[in-house]
Amino acid sequence: MSVHLLKSRNVVSHFRSKLGFLAITNQPTCWNTNLNHHFHTCSRSILQNLESPHEFLCENRNSLCFHRWESTMAEKHLNVTEHAMDYPGGKVKFTSDMSFIPGSPEERIHCYRVLDEDGHIISSSNFIEIGKEVAVKMYMHMVTLQVMDTIFYEAQRQGRISFYLTCIGEEAINIASAAALNFEDLVFPQYREPGVLLWRGFTIQEFANQLLGNKADYGKGKQMPIHYGSNKHNYVTISSTVGTQVPQAVGAAYSLKMDGKDACTITYFGDGGSSTADFHAGLNFAAVMEAPVIFFCRNNGWAISTPVADQFRSDGIVSRGQAYGIRSIRVDGHDAVAIYTAVHEARQMAIKEGAPVLIEALTYRAGHHSTSDDSTRYRSAREIEWWRGSQDPVSRFRKYIERKGWWSSEAESDLRANTRKQIAEAVQFAEKTEKPPVAAIFQDVYDVVPSNLREQEKLLRETISRHSKDYPSDVPV
């Protein structure tokens, strides 16, 4: 750090005023006379005494005296009254009443909503008007996402895809949040946000290529199905490990801020993801560093088979934002207009104020966790059907745009028929496309492939040659 301090007197003054860093209290001349000489002398002394650090520190304690944060400086400690005192972090008032903060509030934090179940605008609602072109596009993408889930899920059940995961009940979260962002905003998804990628222009064929793992797949078949990623669309590749994307999004957001970009990051995660250490580290990191990031939690009630009641005692996830000093809001996850408005405003706050925002969207996972799960073993089919019916976000938004005269039954029939045909053809084409060659397994990590990987590739090829009947014939060797 001393190398940086030598660069200019202004840097020293900045650190001293902001952080109290290297404020050498007992040598008043060190900040205003012969600064370079002092630090060179101090540096030489340290180097000469590395073998006896205890002796050096005892003899030179005045040269290594640091202030803490501004609120804890000695002169501020004198500002003590009968009712308050400046502790590290700020002024705190005293009270003679011994009371503990309750673990849970008497009333849960309210949920922001604009559209009721019938698609009517709730009176006195505060929201951003969505124009016809954007609203119709949002609805068409929500329908496309629904149809994709139906056909791709069936393809997995037919053995044509090894794994799949649906977004049933969370279509509004996907599309409305994506519509409120700018293309330059970096997306750090979990695995239930393909709609964000769809909105940004990722084609149905590109989805099918990834699911089938053919040579047109950007990951060259190395990722599990539904682990999409696209550098072109600013959509960071999905990782199976829950929660790892949260601190990554914060670091990227801080980088955008340092570069003065008019952009933010957004990271999606479920209620289960909020139980990871990465979630807590990410929120604290963002709050302290004032990073322009949107934390978007899809609280759909289930972490695979674990209900939220068995995950935490707090009032959902939104209450945790305040604990970390982050502005937060709870939104109806089935209301596309409310989600669009909340994300739009959160983005403005994040960029203009350089601060993180937490959004908790209350929803319900109306499908199985994945094709490896049978959710009827831990919840009733009747409960699932109720949520799929009365709380379907796609139907709610359709009623809204129909009431405005922007949609019709004829347009609905045409859209669904054309989308089904397009997706079915994409799957067939992806199945016929050649698989990546065996060599691709060992590429794209090292600039020069190391000897141990070359040896592994050689052994693999020899094994395939000896047992050719046990390996798929459509994978080029």
N, C-alpha and C positions, 0 to 999 in steps of 0.2 A: 504493500500500500504506500510505503514511503516514496517509491518511484513516482507514483501518480501525484503525490503531494508536492514533489519538487517541481512539477510542471508549471504551476502558477499559484500566486497568492490567493486568487479567487477560489480555486478548488479547495484550498485549506479553509477559507472562511465559510464556504458552503457546507463542508462536512462538519465544521465546528458548530454552525448554527442549527443544522438539521439533525445531526446525530450526536453531537458532542464528542466526535471522534478525535482521538489524539490531542485532547485539550490538556496541555501540560500546565497544571494550575499553579505550581510553585515557581515557575520560571517565566515571568511576564514578558521577558524579552524574546522568548522563543517564537512568538507569533508576529513580532513587528521589527525585529532586527536580526540580520544575518541568519535567515531561515535555512538557507542551503548549508551553511557551515554547521549549524546545530544538528541537522539530520545526518550529514555525512559523519560527524563526530560520533553521534549516537549509533549509527550503523557499524562503524569501525569497532566501537566498544563491544557491541553485541557479538560481532564475529570473533573478537579476541577472547571473549569470555564464554564461548559455547561449552567449554569443558567444565566450567564451574558456574552454572546458571544461578544457583541459589545465592552465591556470594555477589554476583553481578546485580541481581534484582534488589538485594538488600542495600547495596551501596548506591544504586541509581533509581530508586523508587520514584523520585520526583520526575524523572524523564519518561516514565512509563505510566503516568497517572491518567486514567480515562474517565470522562464523564459518561453517564448513562443517557437515557432519553431526556429530552428537554424538560419534561415534567418532573424529573427527579433531581434537578440541579439544586445545589445547596441553598442558593438564594431563594428558591421557591419553597423550600422547606420552612422558611421563616414565615410564609404566608399561611399560618395556621390560626383558625378561629375556633370558637367554641362549637361550631356546627359543621365544619368541613376542613378537609386537608387534601393537598396535592400528593397523591400516591403515584407510583409508577403506572402510567396509563391515563392519568387525569384526576380531576377533583372528585372527591367522594364526600357526600354529606353523612353526618353521624346521626344516630337515633338511639334513644334510650329504650325503645321498644324492641325486645328480642322476638323476631318473627322469621320463620323460614319460608323461602319462596316455594309455593306449591309445585308439585311435580307435574301436574296437568291443570290447565285452565278449566273453569267451570263450564265454559262454552267453547266449542271448537272454532278455530279460525274459519271465517266465512269463505265461501267459494264463489269466485266471480263468474257470472253467467249473463249472456245476452239473449240467447234463443231458448224458449221453453221446449218441451217435448214435441209440440206441434209445429215448431218452426216459426212461432210468433216472436217479435221483438218484445222483450219485457219492458214495461213502461219505465221511463226515467233512466234507461240504460245509457251508460257512457261507453261508446265504442267508435271504432273507425269504420266508416262506410266503405264497403268493398264494391267496386264498379262491376258492371255486367261482364266484361271480358275476363277479368280475373276470377270472379265468382263462378262462372261457367267452367273455366279451365280447372279450378279447384275441384268442382264436382266431378268432372270427367276423369280427373286423376284419382279421385277417391273410388269411383266405380272401377277403374282399371286395376287399382290395387286389390279390390275385392275379387275381381275375376282372376287375377294372377294367383291369389291365394287359393282359390278353388281348384284351378287347373293344375298348378304346381303341386298342391297337396295330393291331388288324385294321382299325378304322375309318380310321386314317391310311393304311394300305396300300390301302384302297379309294378314297382321295382325298377322304374326308369331313372329315378333320382335317389340317391342314398339317404338324403336327409332334407327336411324342410321345416320352416317355422313361419306361422301366419301372424297377421296383424289384425285379426278380427276384433272389432270394437275400438280400435285405435287408429282408424283411417283419418279422422279429423286431426289428430295429433300430428301425424306424418305430414299431411298435405298443407294444412293451415299454417303450421310453424314454418315449413319450407317456403311458403308464399310470402311470408313476412320478412324473410331474410334477403340479403343481397348475395349475388353469385360469388362475390369476393370473400364472403364470410366462410371460414373453415368449419367443416362439420366433423365432429368426432362422435360417431354413432356407437350404439351398443350392438344389437342385432335385430331389433324390431322397428327399424326406420328405413326400409327400402323406398318408401314413398318420398322421402326427401331426395333421394337419388333420382327417382322417377321424375320428380318435378324439375330437376336440374337438366334433364335431357338424356339421361341414361335410357337406352332403348330396351324394348322388350326382348329383342334378340340378344342384347348384351347380358341381360338377366339370365336368359336361358343358357347362354354360353358358359357363364360362371357356374350355374347349377349342374351342368353336365360335365364341366371340367375339360372342355376341348381346347384345341390349340389357339382358338380365338379368345379364350379366357385370359384376362390381363394377369391373373395370378398363375397361369400355366398349369392349372389343376392342382396346385399345392395347398390350396385352402379348402376347408369344408364348404359344402354348399351353403348359400345365403351369407357367406362372409365376403360381401362385396367391397370394392374399393375403386376409386377412380381419381387419379391425379388431375385429369382434365376437368373434373367437376368439383374439385376441392372437397372431396369426400374421402377421409382417411380410412384405410382398410380396416375392417372389423377384426377384433381380436376376441376369441372365445373367453379369455380370462376376464371375469367380471370386475368392472371398476377401473381397469388400468387406463382407460381413455380419459378419465376425469382430470388427473394431474397433468396429463399430456396436453389437454385443451388449455389449461391455465398457462403452461409454459409457452405455448404457441400464441396465446392472447397477449401475454406480456411482450413477446417479440414484436407483434403487430403494433403495440403501443410504442415501443422503443423506436420503431421505424416510422412512426407518425402516419400509419395507414388508417384510412377511413373504413375500417372493418373490425369485426369481432370474431370470436369463435363461439360455437355452441356445442355442448356435449349432452348426449342423451343417455339416460340410464333408468333402470327400474327401481322399485322399492327395495328389491334385494340388493341392488348395487349400492344403495345408501347405507348398507350395513358393512361395507368394506372399509378398510383403513384408508384406501386411496381416495374415497369420497371425502372423508374428514380432512385428510392432508390437503386435498385439492381446494376445498372451500377455504381453509385457513390461509393457504398460499395465495389464493386469489384476493382475499380480503386485505391481507397485509400489503401485498404488492399492487393492489388496485388494478387488477388485470381486467380488460374488457371481455368478459366471458359470460355466456348465459348457461346456467346449469338447468337442464330441463329433465325433470323426473316424471316418468310415466308411472304413477302409483296405480297399478292395475289390480292390487289386492293380493297378488300371489307371487312368491319367489319359487317357481316351479310348484311344489306341493305345499310350501310353507306359507300360511296366511299372514297378513300383516300383524294380526293380534299376537302371533308368536315371534315376531321380529323386533318390535319396539313398543315402549309404553308412551312415547311422546305423541303429540298431536300430528301424526303423519310426518312428512319431510319438511313442509314449509316452516314449521316452528324452529327448525335447526338453523335456518338462515340467519335469524336475528342473533342467535348464540354466537355466530361467527362475524357479526357485524355486516351482514349482507341483506340488502333489500329483497323482499320475497313476496310472492303472490300465489294464491291457490286458485286454480281455474277448472271449470267444468271441461273434462277431457272429451266430452261428446258434443261440444259446442264449437263449431269451426270459427264462428265470428269472434267469440271470446278468446280463443287461442290465437287467432290472427292478431287481434288487438293487443293482447298481452305481450306477445313476442315482438311485435313492431315497437311497442313502447320500451320494452326491455333492451332492445337493440340500441335505441336512441340514448338511453341512459348509459349503457355500457361504453359506447363510443364517445359521446360528448363529455361525460363525467369521468371516464376512465375507471369504471367500477363494475364489479360483478353483480349479477342478478340471478336469483333462484326462482324457478317456476315449478310448482307442483301441479300436475294435471291429474285430477281424480278420474279414473276410468275403471274398466273391468276387462280382464283378459277373457274374452268370450270364446276363445279357442283353446285347444290343448297347448301346453307350453311348447311342444314341438312334436314331430312325428314319433319321437321316442317316449312320449308321455300319453297316458290315459287319465285325463283329469276327472273322469266320473268315479274314480276310485277314492277321491278325497273331497268331492263336492257333487251335489245332485245335478242331474241333467235338466231338471226343471228350473233350477236356478240359472243355469247357463242360457237356456232358451228365453227366460224372462229378459235377461240383459240383451240378448241378441235381437229381441223383438222391440220392446218399448223404448230401449235406450240406444238403438242403432244410430250412430252419428251420421251415416250416409243418408238414411231416410229423413232425418231431421233437417239436414242442409238442403235436401231435394225439396222438401215442403217450402222452405224459405225462398228458394229461387223460383219455384213454380208460382208462388204467390206474387212474386214480382213480375211474372210473365216472361221469364228468361228461359224456361224449360217446359217440356211437354212429354206426354207418354210416348209419342212417336219418336222423339229424339232419344228417349230412354231405351226403347226397343232396339233402335239402330245402333246405339253406342254399345250396348251389351253384346249384340250379335257380332258386330265387327271386331270387338275386343277379344271375344272368345276365339274367333277364327284366327286372328293375328297371333295370339298366344299359342294356340295349338300348332300353327305352322312354324312358329319360332322353336318350339320344342323338337319338332320333327327335323328341322334343319340342323339344330344343335346336335342331335343324336347322330346325324350322318357326317358331321364334321370330324375330321381326323383328330385323334388325341395328341397331346404334346409328346415329343420323343423322350425316351429314357434319359437322355443327356440333360434335359431341362431340369431334372431333379437336382442336379449339382451346380446349376448356374444361378446367376443373379444375386449372389451373396458376396463372393470374393472377386476382386479384380483379376487376380491370378489364382486359379484353383490350387489349393495346397495338396501335398502328396497324399495325405491320408484320405482325402475325398476322391482323388484319382484312383487310389487303391480300392476304395469301396465301389466305385463305378465299374472297375474291371471285374471285381468279384460278382457284382450284380449281373453283368452281362454273361459271365460264365455260368451262373446259376440259371438264368433264363434259357441259355443254350442247352443245358442238360435237362431242364424240366419245361420245355416249351409248351407242353399241353396244359400246364398249370397256370400259365400267364395269358392275359387277354391278347387276342390276336390283332386287335385294332390299335395297339400301342407300338409305334415304330421303335425298333431297337437300333 
